Amino acid sequence: MKLLTTIAILLVSAPIMAEEYQSITSSNYLHQDNSEQYSIHSIYFFDKKSTLGALDQFEYINKTSNIFGSYNYNDFNSLNFKNLSLGGEVFFDKVLIGGTYSNHDIDSELTYFTGSSKNSGTLRLGYLLSDNFIVRATASRVEGRDTYYNFNASYNHQINENDYIGVTLNTNKDFDTKTISSKYFTKLDGDKYFTASLEYTDTDFSDFWTIDTQYYFNKQTSVSVNYNKDDFYGLGVNYFINKNIAVNLGYVSNANSDIPDHKTYSLGFTFQL
């Protein structure tokens, strides 16, 4: 009996066998009634990142230097929107320096839109007050417009070896747009996991909130449900074919009869190496 009890305790307290990755690339296709969108995003970390058990879950506050790039193409009626972004973040001990360059381009059958292209840039500075607390300041500027300043702070409360609650506060320099977001991650019995995320934004004109939950049957398979203030809801499924390749399906619609029906279907792939 003592032997069985000891084995049970060891199984419950056994550490999670984490996978390690150094690059993550995702591609997605979205279809709506009057538009289609294609996107690809890739990020490379200068050191390996460990999962929290579930293959797509990592630490709340990233502390690893990286470079990234993305491309988005949106075909909306007679307008074609293209966006290319390149950037990176480098940690010098506790100091974070990052930046992003983006090019936004519009092509259209309408002559006054044709050839419309703008560049934008972002400079980001941050400081790790501890492994669980970081503050950041960001300056962003779109060609031909004023510079926009943004400030945020993220804190991670580690409940135990696996579970955490993360909170991020965000505001612009005039404090007229404020956002608070939070994420809860927990390991359930066996190889099951659960996450819940909440985000609330308040401006001088309105407010908005959204909630997202994700349940993992195991470290490879999960389903998600999300809902927001405007009565839009989403359903999703994510499945890792193996530890490196995942496929996901998504559906978004609205439950508000006061606005036109809106449906979005999505298909995506993720490659983690």
Secondary structure, DSSP 8 states (H G I E B T S, - for coil): -HHHHHHHHHHHH------EEEEEEEEEEEEETTEEEEEEEEEEEEEEEE--SSTT---SS--S-EEEEEEEEEEETTEEEEEEEEEEEEEETTEEEEEEEEEEEEEESSTTTTTEEEEEEEEEEEEEEETTEEEEEEEEEETTS-EEEEEEEEEEEE-SSS-EEEEEEEEETTSSEEEEEEEEEEE-STT-EEEEEEEEEEESS-EEEEEEEEEESSSSEEEEEEEETTSEEEEEEEEESSSSEEEEEEEEEE--TTS---EEEEEEEEEE-
